């Protein structure tokens, strides 16, 4: 069962990036949200990607720039730091990057 779950998550990861490359931001955000909920490893990076995809969705819909500062997106970026983990006493480089850019 655990092997199956890992395989499904790997598929979600690939589908997320395919949707992002096709600029299907809502679909990419859905996969990032699934990965965020299912991941025990790097919630920080998935939350950062989720917030970034939601931001891209606002900007891409030709809405006024002031709506891109949606409080939900801002809160997602603020929450990125809360999910950082340590492995062997060190933080992951990907997570450091996400926290710095959020």
C-alpha positions as CSV (number, residue, x, y, z in Angstrom):
1,X,0.0,0.0,0.0
2,X,2.8,2.4,0.8
3,X,4.5,1.7,-2.5
4,X,1.2,2.5,-4.3
5,X,0.8,5.8,-2.4
6,X,4.4,6.9,-3.3
7,X,3.7,6.1,-7.0
8,X,0.5,8.1,-6.9
9,X,2.3,11.1,-5.4
10,X,5.0,10.8,-8.1
11,X,2.3,11.0,-10.7
12,X,0.8,14.0,-9.0
13,X,4.2,15.7,-9.0
14,X,4.7,15.1,-12.7
15,X,1.1,16.2,-13.5
16,X,1.6,19.4,-11.5
17,X,4.7,20.4,-13.5
18,X,3.0,19.5,-16.8
19,X,0.1,21.7,-15.9
20,X,2.5,24.5,-14.9
21,X,4.3,24.3,-18.2
22,X,1.0,24.5,-20.0
23,X,0.1,27.5,-17.9
24,X,-3.0,25.7,-16.4
25,X,-2.5,27.4,-13.1
26,X,-5.6,26.1,-11.3
27,X,-4.8,22.5,-12.3
28,X,-1.2,22.9,-11.1
29,X,-2.5,24.5,-7.8
30,X,-4.8,21.5,-7.3
31,X,-2.0,19.0,-7.6
32,X,0.3,21.2,-5.4
33,X,-2.5,21.2,-2.8
34,X,-2.8,17.4,-3.0
35,X,0.9,17.0,-2.6
36,X,1.0,19.4,0.3
37,X,-1.7,17.4,2.1
38,X,-0.1,14.0,1.4
39,X,3.6,14.9,2.0
40,X,5.5,14.2,5.1
41,X,8.8,15.3,3.6
42,X,8.6,18.8,2.2
43,X,5.4,20.6,2.9
44,X,7.3,23.9,2.6
45,X,8.1,23.5,-1.0
46,X,4.6,22.4,-1.9
47,X,3.0,25.2,-0.1
48,X,5.3,27.7,-1.8
49,X,4.4,26.2,-5.2
50,X,0.7,26.3,-4.3
51,X,0.9,30.0,-3.4
52,X,2.9,30.7,-6.6
53,X,0.4,28.9,-8.8
54,X,-2.5,30.8,-7.2
55,X,-0.7,34.1,-7.8
56,X,0.0,33.2,-11.4
57,X,-3.6,32.3,-11.8
58,X,-4.6,35.8,-10.7
59,X,-2.1,37.6,-12.9
60,X,-2.8,35.4,-15.9
61,X,-6.6,36.1,-15.7
62,X,-5.9,39.7,-16.7
63,X,-7.3,40.9,-13.4
64,X,-6.2,44.1,-11.9
65,X,-2.9,43.8,-10.2
66,X,-4.4,44.9,-6.8
67,X,-6.3,41.6,-6.8
68,X,-3.1,39.7,-7.0
69,X,-2.4,40.7,-3.4
70,X,-5.3,38.5,-2.3
71,X,-5.1,37.8,1.4
72,X,-5.4,34.1,0.9
73,X,-2.3,34.1,-1.3
74,X,-0.4,36.3,1.2
75,X,-1.3,34.0,4.0
76,X,-0.1,31.0,2.1
77,X,3.3,32.7,1.6
78,X,3.4,33.6,5.3
79,X,2.7,30.0,6.3
80,X,5.6,28.6,4.3
81,X,8.1,29.1,7.1
82,X,6.0,27.1,9.6
83,X,6.5,23.9,7.7
84,X,10.3,23.8,7.5
85,X,11.9,20.6,8.8
86,X,15.4,19.6,9.9
87,X,17.2,16.5,8.8
88,X,20.3,15.6,10.7
89,X,20.1,19.1,12.3
90,X,20.2,20.9,8.9
91,X,17.5,22.6,6.9
92,X,16.9,21.4,3.3
93,X,18.2,23.8,0.7
94,X,14.9,23.8,-1.3
95,X,13.1,24.8,1.8
96,X,15.6,27.6,2.6
97,X,15.0,28.9,-0.9
98,X,11.2,28.8,-0.5
99,X,11.3,30.6,2.8
100,X,13.6,33.3,1.5
101,X,11.5,33.9,-1.6
102,X,8.2,33.8,0.2
